[in-house]
Amino acid sequence: MIQLLDISKTYGAVQALKQAHMTVAPGRITALLGSNGSGKSTLIKILAGLVSPNTGQVLLDGQEVFIRSGNDAKALGIATAFQDLSLVPMMTVEENLLLGDEPTRLAGMLDQGSIRQTVASLLERFSLKCQPQDFVQTLPPSTQYMLEIAKAVHRRPRVLLLDEATAALHQDEIDVLFKILRQLRNEGVAIVFVTHRMHEVFELCDEAVILRSGETVKSGPVSDFSLDDLVYYMTGQRMQEAAAYEGLTHKAGQAPLLTARAISLPPRVKDITLEAYAGEIVGIGGLEGQGQSDFMRALLGASQIFSGQIHFDVAKAQFKQPADAIKAGIGFISGERNREAMFADRTIAENIFAGNTAKGRRFTFLKKSAVNRFANQAVDTYQIKVGRIQDAASTLSGGNQQKLVIARWIAMQPKLLLLDDPTKGVDIHSRLEIHQILRQCADDGMAVIISASDTDELMDIADRIYVFYEGMVSGMLEGENKTHEHLVACMMGVCHIQPERQEGGA
């Protein structure tokens, strides 16, 4: 059994944890819950040896232990799969999985036979469709996250820490992971499971520990909580107080703002036709790797299409680079905020203003007062919780980082906003806030296209849903056809719902 007692941690003037406590028992899966910024990741980092608490105790089987490094955690039998991957991108799958745990022969030489056997077993156990010699940087994000988890499980830990393990995974991968976690639980492993997907808590977990503003506000068996209870303890709000607004579809006879016809972008995008109207939210669904991200980036001009046509705002669009699309009135928000959307070491103000620079002339002098004024207005409008706008963007919680990126683009008032899985790893309260922002944008006349790995999110926010399967549209769902059953069927390629085409396309 591992216990954290009265744990406090401050970062400058920010108190991340305030006398927080948590107990994790062997053979139990404990959900560690809380909104972004509640202290979950800090608690995980303390157990992983990456952060030292200012005050408090960590007990293992009743004895106080001091975890000052990753090696200390490893020696105590604690393994972590991090939300920010610990994999080395330019190393192979094989090298990453066994890094620091390579089997050796008596002479100290690597045991190549044992390495091959161990890696093959891990890849099979986690149903990973990659080769041992593949470089990690060439693999899809979900495969990288599964490798991160496989690396932690390989260490046969007494305590396994999973920080947002399912945020980048698709349902088939989650099913594999949950099967493995149940096996580990039956073997007596103590598991801490951080997630923002509430249905996963009830499906998988035995216990729940809930943090709010750095404090433990509630803990107990999951069976003692309802969904409304969990949300209330996490956010201080009941779910009905933060219900998502149900939007309207576009008006009959209205011309589309964007028309994409027979877009091909080998190898993933083969023949995509899609329309988006001002004032509506269009969803894009599908299993991983069906062409969603490639298509979104083609609309932005980040990738050049092989065939097909794009019409935007009446005219034919030939964007050679994203800057051209931005100038025409298109914004883009990526769910991979650390890799594609945010400058972590730059200030909050600079991050918010960054999109504006793409619309201006190069080598133009920027006044600091203008940057700060623009940033402060966005912070106030979109309720981003910051210390000072001159702080680094990395000091913000995950939900506030994503709201920062969204504020950057919406403040520029684009005609069309593209979002590629924007709420991945964002807590339920921040997700509702983001949904409300996007709905308000649509109500104000903006067209929104959002790709999401979470089917519930698409059902909640989208007026219409295009489902991608093997680079083509397997179905377009709207009205009475927009159901979970139809969405899942189209994702598997066994549904072909195509309502009558609207007139007025470009």
C-alpha positions as CSV (number, residue, x, y, z in Angstrom):
1,M,0.0,0.0,0.0
2,I,1.2,3.5,-0.8
3,Q,0.0,6.6,1.0
4,L,0.5,10.3,0.5
5,L,-0.2,12.3,3.6
6,D,-0.6,16.1,3.8
7,I,1.3,16.8,0.6
8,S,1.9,20.5,-0.3
9,K,3.8,21.9,-3.2
10,T,4.3,25.4,-4.4
11,Y,5.8,26.8,-7.6
12,G,6.6,30.4,-6.8
13,A,3.4,32.1,-5.9
14,V,1.3,29.2,-7.2
15,Q,0.2,26.5,-4.8
16,A,-0.2,23.3,-6.8
17,L,-1.0,21.1,-3.8
18,K,-2.3,21.9,-0.4
19,Q,-2.2,19.1,2.2
20,A,-3.4,16.6,-0.4
21,H,-3.7,13.0,0.5
22,M,-4.2,9.7,-1.4
23,T,-4.1,6.0,-0.5
24,V,-3.6,3.3,-3.2
25,A,-4.1,-0.3,-2.3
26,P,-2.6,-3.4,-4.0
27,G,-5.0,-5.0,-6.5
28,R,-7.1,-1.9,-6.8
29,I,-7.4,0.7,-9.6
30,T,-7.7,4.2,-8.1
31,A,-9.0,7.0,-10.3
32,L,-7.3,10.3,-9.6
33,L,-9.7,13.0,-10.7
34,G,-9.9,16.8,-10.9
35,S,-10.1,19.7,-13.3
36,N,-7.0,20.9,-15.1
37,G,-4.9,22.7,-12.6
38,S,-6.2,20.7,-9.6
39,G,-2.8,19.2,-8.9
40,K,-3.2,15.7,-10.3
41,S,0.0,15.8,-12.5
42,T,2.0,17.3,-9.6
43,L,0.9,14.4,-7.4
44,I,1.9,11.9,-10.1
45,K,5.3,13.6,-10.5
46,I,6.0,13.4,-6.8
47,L,5.5,9.6,-6.8
48,A,7.6,9.4,-10.0
49,G,10.5,11.2,-8.4
50,L,10.3,14.2,-10.7
51,V,9.1,16.7,-8.1
52,S,9.8,17.0,-4.4
53,P,7.0,18.1,-2.1
54,N,7.5,21.1,0.2
55,T,5.8,19.3,3.1
56,G,4.1,15.9,3.7
57,Q,5.0,12.2,3.7
58,V,5.0,9.3,1.3
59,L,4.5,5.9,3.0
60,L,5.1,2.5,1.4
61,D,3.7,-0.4,3.4
62,G,3.7,2.0,6.4
63,Q,7.3,3.1,6.1
64,E,8.2,6.6,5.1
65,V,10.1,6.7,1.8
66,F,11.9,9.6,0.0
67,I,11.5,9.6,-3.8
68,R,14.1,12.2,-5.0
69,S,14.6,10.8,-8.5
70,G,13.3,8.4,-11.2
71,N,15.8,5.9,-10.0
72,D,14.4,6.1,-6.4
73,A,10.9,5.4,-7.8
74,K,12.1,2.5,-9.9
75,A,13.9,1.0,-6.9
76,L,10.6,1.1,-5.0
77,G,8.7,-0.6,-7.8
78,I,6.9,2.6,-9.1
79,A,6.6,2.9,-12.9
80,T,4.9,5.8,-14.7
81,A,3.4,6.3,-18.2
82,F,3.6,10.1,-18.7
83,Q,1.2,12.3,-20.5
84,D,4.2,14.1,-21.9
85,L,6.0,11.1,-23.4
86,S,9.3,9.9,-22.0
87,L,10.1,8.2,-25.3
88,V,13.2,9.2,-27.3
89,P,11.8,10.0,-30.8
90,M,15.0,9.3,-32.8
91,M,15.4,5.8,-31.1
92,T,13.7,2.6,-32.3
93,V,10.7,0.9,-30.7
94,E,13.0,-1.8,-29.3
95,E,15.5,0.7,-27.8
96,N,12.7,2.7,-26.2
97,L,10.8,-0.2,-24.6
98,L,13.9,-1.6,-22.9
99,L,15.8,1.7,-22.3
100,G,17.6,1.3,-18.9
101,D,16.4,-2.3,-18.5
102,E,18.3,-4.0,-21.3
103,P,19.0,-7.7,-20.6
104,T,22.7,-8.6,-20.6
105,R,24.9,-11.6,-20.7
106,L,27.6,-12.4,-18.1
107,A,30.2,-10.4,-19.9
108,G,28.0,-7.3,-19.9
109,M,27.1,-7.7,-23.6
110,L,23.4,-7.1,-24.6
111,D,21.4,-10.3,-24.8
112,Q,20.0,-9.8,-28.3
113,G,17.9,-13.0,-28.3
114,S,16.2,-12.0,-25.0
115,I,15.7,-8.4,-26.3
116,R,14.0,-9.7,-29.5
117,Q,11.8,-12.1,-27.5
118,T,10.8,-9.5,-24.9
119,V,9.9,-6.8,-27.4
120,A,7.9,-9.2,-29.6
121,S,6.0,-10.3,-26.5
122,L,5.2,-6.7,-25.5
123,L,4.1,-5.7,-29.1
124,E,1.8,-8.7,-29.2
125,R,0.4,-8.1,-25.8
126,F,-0.5,-4.5,-26.6
127,S,-1.7,-5.3,-30.1
128,L,0.8,-2.8,-31.5
129,K,1.1,-2.7,-35.3
130,C,4.7,-1.5,-35.5
131,Q,8.1,-3.2,-35.9
132,P,10.9,-3.3,-33.3
133,Q,13.2,-1.3,-35.6
134,D,10.7,1.4,-36.4
135,F,11.8,4.9,-35.2
136,V,9.3,6.2,-32.7
137,Q,9.0,9.6,-34.4
138,T,7.5,7.9,-37.5
139,L,4.6,6.4,-35.5
140,P,1.1,7.8,-35.0
141,P,0.6,9.5,-31.6
142,S,-1.7,6.8,-30.3
143,T,0.9,4.1,-31.0
144,Q,3.5,6.2,-29.2
145,Y,1.2,6.5,-26.1
146,M,0.7,2.7,-26.1
147,L,4.5,2.2,-26.3
148,E,4.8,4.6,-23.3
149,I,2.4,2.4,-21.3
150,A,4.1,-0.9,-22.5
151,K,7.4,0.5,-21.4
152,A,6.0,1.1,-17.8
153,V,4.2,-2.3,-17.7
154,H,7.4,-4.1,-18.7
155,R,9.1,-3.1,-15.5
156,R,6.6,-5.2,-13.5
157,P,5.9,-2.5,-11.0
158,R,4.2,-2.7,-7.6
159,V,2.6,0.7,-8.3
160,L,1.7,1.8,-11.9
161,L,0.9,5.5,-12.5
162,L,-1.0,6.3,-15.7
163,D,-1.4,10.0,-16.4
164,E,-4.1,10.6,-19.1
165,A,-3.3,7.2,-20.6
166,T,-6.3,7.1,-22.9
167,A,-6.3,10.8,-24.0
168,A,-4.7,10.0,-27.4
169,L,-6.0,6.4,-27.8
170,H,-8.9,5.1,-29.9
171,Q,-11.5,2.7,-28.7
172,D,-9.9,-0.5,-29.9
173,E,-6.6,0.5,-28.2
174,I,-8.5,1.4,-25.0
175,D,-10.1,-2.0,-25.0
176,V,-6.7,-3.6,-25.2
177,L,-5.3,-1.4,-22.4
178,F,-8.3,-2.0,-20.1
179,K,-7.9,-5.8,-20.5
180,I,-4.2,-5.5,-19.5
181,L,-5.0,-3.2,-16.5
182,R,-7.5,-5.7,-15.2
183,Q,-4.9,-8.5,-15.5
184,L,-2.4,-6.4,-13.5
185,R,-5.0,-5.6,-10.9
186,N,-5.7,-9.3,-10.5
187,E,-1.9,-9.8,-10.0
188,G,-1.9,-7.4,-7.1
189,V,-0.6,-4.2,-8.8
190,A,-1.7,-0.9,-7.3
191,I,-2.8,1.3,-10.2
192,V,-3.4,5.1,-10.2
193,F,-5.4,6.1,-13.3
194,V,-5.8,9.7,-14.3
195,T,-8.5,10.4,-16.8
196,H,-11.0,13.1,-17.8
197,R,-13.3,10.6,-19.4
198,M,-15.9,9.9,-16.7
199,H,-17.3,6.7,-18.2
200,E,-13.9,5.2,-17.9
201,V,-14.0,5.7,-14.2
202,F,-17.1,3.6,-13.8
203,E,-16.0,1.0,-16.3
204,L,-12.6,0.4,-14.9
205,C,-11.8,1.9,-11.5
206,D,-12.5,0.6,-7.9
207,E,-11.7,3.8,-6.0
208,A,-11.8,7.5,-6.7
209,V,-9.7,10.4,-5.2
210,I,-10.9,13.8,-6.2
211,L,-8.8,17.0,-6.1
212,R,-9.9,20.6,-6.5
213,S,-7.5,23.5,-6.3
214,G,-4.8,21.3,-4.9
215,E,-6.8,19.8,-2.1
216,T,-8.3,16.3,-1.7
217,V,-12.0,17.1,-1.4
218,K,-13.4,13.5,-1.6
219,S,-12.3,9.9,-1.8
220,G,-14.0,6.5,-1.6
221,P,-15.3,3.5,-3.7
222,V,-16.4,4.4,-7.2
223,S,-19.7,2.7,-6.4
224,D,-20.5,5.4,-3.9
225,F,-20.5,8.1,-6.6
226,S,-22.8,9.1,-9.5
227,L,-21.5,11.0,-12.5
228,D,-23.1,14.1,-11.2
229,D,-21.3,13.6,-7.9
230,L,-17.9,13.3,-9.6
231,V,-18.5,16.4,-11.6
232,Y,-19.7,18.3,-8.6
233,Y,-16.7,17.5,-6.4
234,M,-14.3,18.2,-9.3
235,T,-15.8,21.6,-10.4
236,G,-18.1,22.8,-7.6
237,Q,-21.0,22.7,-10.2
238,R,-23.7,20.2,-10.9
239,M,-23.9,19.0,-14.4
240,Q,-27.2,20.6,-15.2
241,E,-25.7,24.0,-14.3
242,A,-23.2,23.6,-17.2
243,A,-25.3,21.8,-19.8
244,A,-24.0,22.3,-23.4
245,Y,-26.1,24.5,-25.7
246,E,-27.8,22.6,-28.5
247,G,-27.2,24.5,-31.8
248,L,-29.2,24.7,-35.0
249,T,-28.2,23.5,-38.5
250,H,-27.7,25.8,-41.4
251,K,-30.6,27.4,-43.2
252,A,-32.0,25.8,-46.3
253,G,-30.8,27.4,-49.5
254,Q,-27.7,29.0,-47.8
255,A,-24.5,28.7,-49.9
256,P,-21.7,26.9,-48.2
257,L,-18.7,28.9,-47.0
258,L,-16.4,26.0,-47.7
259,T,-16.8,23.3,-50.4
260,A,-14.2,20.5,-50.7
261,R,-14.8,18.3,-53.8
262,A,-13.2,14.8,-54.3
263,I,-10.0,15.7,-52.4
264,S,-7.2,13.2,-52.6
265,L,-4.0,13.3,-50.7
266,P,-2.2,9.9,-50.9
267,P,-1.9,7.7,-49.1
268,R,-4.6,8.4,-46.5
269,V,-7.0,10.8,-48.2
270,K,-8.6,9.2,-51.3
271,D,-11.9,11.0,-52.2
272,I,-13.3,13.4,-49.6
273,T,-16.2,15.6,-50.4
274,L,-17.4,18.0,-47.6
275,E,-19.3,21.2,-47.1
276,A,-19.4,23.7,-44.2
277,Y,-21.8,26.6,-43.8
278,A,-21.4,29.8,-41.8
279,G,-23.1,29.4,-38.4
280,E,-22.8,25.6,-38.1
281,I,-20.4,23.2,-36.4
282,V,-19.3,20.3,-38.7
283,G,-17.9,17.2,-37.0
284,I,-15.4,14.8,-38.5
285,G,-15.3,11.3,-36.9
286,G,-13.6,8.0,-37.6
287,L,-11.1,5.6,-36.2
288,E,-7.5,6.7,-36.1
289,G,-5.6,7.1,-39.4
290,Q,-8.6,7.4,-41.7
291,G,-7.4,10.7,-43.1
292,Q,-8.9,13.2,-40.7
293,S,-5.7,15.1,-39.8
294,D,-4.3,15.0,-43.3
295,F,-7.6,16.4,-44.7
296,M,-7.7,19.2,-42.1
297,R,-4.1,20.2,-42.9
298,A,-4.8,20.2,-46.7
299,L,-7.7,22.7,-46.1
300,L,-5.1,24.9,-44.3
301,G,-2.5,24.6,-47.1
302,A,0.0,22.7,-44.9
303,S,-0.2,19.9,-47.4
304,Q,-0.8,20.2,-51.1
305,I,-3.7,18.1,-52.5
306,F,-3.1,15.6,-55.3
307,S,-6.5,16.1,-56.9
308,G,-9.9,17.7,-56.3
309,Q,-10.9,21.3,-55.6
310,I,-11.5,23.6,-52.6
311,H,-13.7,26.6,-52.8
312,F,-13.7,29.0,-49.9
313,D,-15.9,32.1,-49.6
314,V,-17.1,31.8,-53.2
315,A,-13.6,31.7,-54.8
316,K,-11.5,28.7,-55.6
317,A,-8.8,28.3,-53.0
318,Q,-5.2,27.5,-53.8
319,F,-3.4,27.9,-50.5
320,K,0.3,27.2,-50.9
321,Q,1.1,27.6,-47.2
322,P,-0.9,28.1,-44.0
323,A,-0.1,31.8,-44.0
324,D,-2.2,32.1,-47.2
325,A,-5.1,30.4,-45.5
326,I,-4.8,32.6,-42.4
327,K,-4.9,35.7,-44.4
328,A,-8.0,34.5,-46.2
329,G,-9.8,34.0,-42.9
330,I,-9.1,30.4,-41.8
331,G,-7.8,29.5,-38.3
332,F,-6.4,26.1,-37.1
333,I,-6.2,24.6,-33.7
334,S,-4.3,21.3,-33.0
335,G,-4.9,19.0,-30.1
336,E,-1.2,18.4,-30.0
337,R,-0.7,21.7,-28.3
338,N,2.9,21.0,-27.1
339,R,4.1,19.9,-30.5
340,E,2.0,22.1,-32.9
341,A,0.1,24.8,-31.1
342,M,2.0,26.4,-28.3
343,F,5.4,28.0,-27.6
344,A,5.9,26.6,-24.1
345,D,8.8,28.8,-23.1
346,R,7.4,32.0,-24.5
347,T,5.1,34.2,-22.5
348,I,1.3,33.9,-22.4
349,A,0.9,37.2,-24.1
350,E,3.3,36.2,-26.9
351,N,1.4,32.9,-27.4
352,I,-1.9,34.6,-27.7
353,F,-0.6,37.3,-30.1
354,A,1.3,34.8,-32.3
355,G,-1.5,34.2,-34.7
356,N,-1.8,37.9,-35.5
357,T,1.7,38.0,-36.8
358,A,0.8,35.7,-39.6
359,K,-1.6,38.3,-40.9
360,G,0.8,41.2,-40.8
361,R,3.9,42.1,-42.8
362,R,7.3,40.6,-42.0
363,F,9.9,42.6,-40.1
364,T,7.2,44.8,-38.6
365,F,8.0,46.3,-35.2
366,L,5.5,45.1,-32.5
367,K,4.8,47.3,-29.5
368,K,4.8,45.5,-26.2
369,S,1.8,47.5,-25.1
370,A,-0.2,46.4,-28.1
371,V,0.7,42.7,-27.5
372,N,-0.3,42.9,-23.9
373,R,-3.5,44.8,-24.6
374,F,-4.6,42.1,-27.1
375,A,-3.6,39.3,-24.7
376,N,-5.4,40.8,-21.7
377,Q,-8.6,41.2,-23.7
378,A,-8.4,37.5,-24.8
379,V,-7.7,36.3,-21.2
380,D,-10.7,38.2,-19.9
381,T,-13.0,37.2,-22.7
382,Y,-12.2,33.5,-22.5
383,Q,-11.6,33.2,-18.7
384,I,-8.1,31.8,-19.0
385,K,-6.7,31.4,-15.5
386,V,-3.3,32.9,-15.5
387,G,-0.9,34.5,-12.9
388,R,0.6,37.2,-15.1
389,I,0.5,37.4,-18.9
390,Q,4.3,37.6,-18.8
391,D,4.6,34.1,-17.3
392,A,5.6,31.3,-19.6
393,A,2.7,29.4,-21.2
394,S,4.1,26.2,-19.7
395,T,3.0,27.4,-16.3
396,L,-0.7,27.0,-17.2
397,S,-2.8,23.9,-16.7
398,G,-3.6,21.7,-19.7
399,G,-7.1,23.1,-20.0
400,N,-6.0,26.7,-19.8
401,Q,-3.2,26.0,-22.3
402,Q,-5.8,24.8,-24.8
403,K,-8.1,27.8,-24.1
404,L,-5.1,30.0,-24.7
405,V,-4.6,28.5,-28.2
406,I,-8.3,28.8,-28.9
407,A,-8.4,32.4,-27.7
408,R,-5.4,33.1,-30.0
409,W,-7.4,32.2,-33.1
410,I,-10.9,33.3,-32.2
411,A,-9.7,36.7,-31.2
412,M,-8.6,37.1,-34.9
413,Q,-12.2,36.4,-35.9
414,P,-11.7,33.9,-38.7
415,K,-14.5,33.0,-41.1
416,L,-13.7,29.3,-40.7
417,L,-12.1,27.6,-37.7
418,L,-10.5,24.2,-38.1
419,L,-9.9,22.1,-34.9
420,D,-8.1,18.8,-34.9
421,D,-9.1,16.9,-31.6
422,P,-8.9,20.1,-29.6
423,T,-10.1,18.8,-26.2
424,K,-7.8,15.8,-25.9
425,G,-6.5,15.7,-22.3
426,V,-8.9,18.5,-21.2
427,D,-11.1,18.1,-18.1
428,I,-14.9,17.9,-18.4
429,H,-15.4,21.5,-17.1
430,S,-12.9,23.0,-19.5
431,R,-14.3,20.9,-22.3
432,L,-17.8,22.4,-21.7
433,E,-16.3,25.9,-21.6
434,I,-14.6,25.2,-25.0
435,H,-17.8,23.8,-26.4
436,Q,-19.7,26.9,-25.3
437,I,-17.0,29.2,-26.9
438,L,-17.3,27.3,-30.2
439,R,-21.1,27.4,-30.1
440,Q,-21.0,31.1,-29.6
441,C,-18.6,31.4,-32.5
442,A,-21.1,29.5,-34.7
443,D,-24.0,31.7,-33.4
444,D,-22.0,34.7,-34.4
445,G,-21.6,33.4,-38.0
446,M,-18.3,31.5,-38.0
447,A,-18.1,28.1,-39.6
448,V,-16.4,25.5,-37.4
449,I,-15.0,22.1,-38.5
450,I,-14.0,19.9,-35.6
451,S,-12.3,16.5,-35.8
452,A,-12.6,14.5,-32.5
453,S,-11.6,11.0,-31.4
454,D,-14.3,11.1,-28.7
455,T,-17.7,10.1,-30.3
456,D,-19.6,11.6,-27.3
457,E,-18.0,14.9,-28.0
458,L,-19.1,14.8,-31.7
459,M,-22.6,13.9,-30.7
460,D,-22.7,16.8,-28.2
461,I,-21.4,19.6,-30.3
462,A,-21.7,18.9,-34.0
463,D,-24.7,19.9,-36.1
464,R,-23.6,17.5,-38.8
465,I,-21.0,14.7,-38.7
466,Y,-18.9,13.4,-41.7
467,V,-17.5,10.0,-40.9
468,F,-14.2,9.1,-42.5
469,Y,-13.3,5.5,-43.4
470,E,-10.2,4.5,-45.4
471,G,-9.8,8.0,-46.8
472,M,-13.4,8.4,-47.9
473,V,-16.7,9.6,-46.4
474,S,-18.7,6.5,-45.3
475,G,-21.6,8.6,-44.0
476,M,-22.8,12.1,-43.3
477,L,-25.0,12.2,-40.2
478,E,-27.6,14.9,-39.4
479,G,-31.1,15.2,-37.9
480,E,-32.6,11.8,-37.0
481,N,-29.7,9.9,-38.5
482,K,-27.2,11.5,-36.1
483,T,-27.1,8.7,-33.5
484,H,-24.4,6.8,-31.7
485,E,-25.3,3.6,-33.5
486,H,-25.0,5.2,-36.9
487,L,-21.8,6.9,-36.0
488,V,-20.1,3.7,-34.8
489,A,-21.4,1.8,-37.8
490,C,-20.0,4.4,-40.2
491,M,-16.7,4.3,-38.4
492,M,-16.5,0.6,-39.1
493,G,-17.3,1.1,-42.8
494,V,-20.6,-0.7,-42.7
495,C,-22.9,2.4,-43.0
496,H,-23.6,4.6,-46.0
497,I,-26.0,7.3,-44.9
498,Q,-25.9,10.1,-47.5
499,P,-28.8,12.6,-47.3
500,E,-29.8,14.6,-50.4
501,R,-27.1,17.1,-51.4
502,Q,-27.8,20.7,-50.5
503,E,-28.2,23.1,-53.5
504,G,-26.0,26.2,-53.7
505,G,-22.6,24.6,-53.5
506,A,-19.7,26.4,-55.1
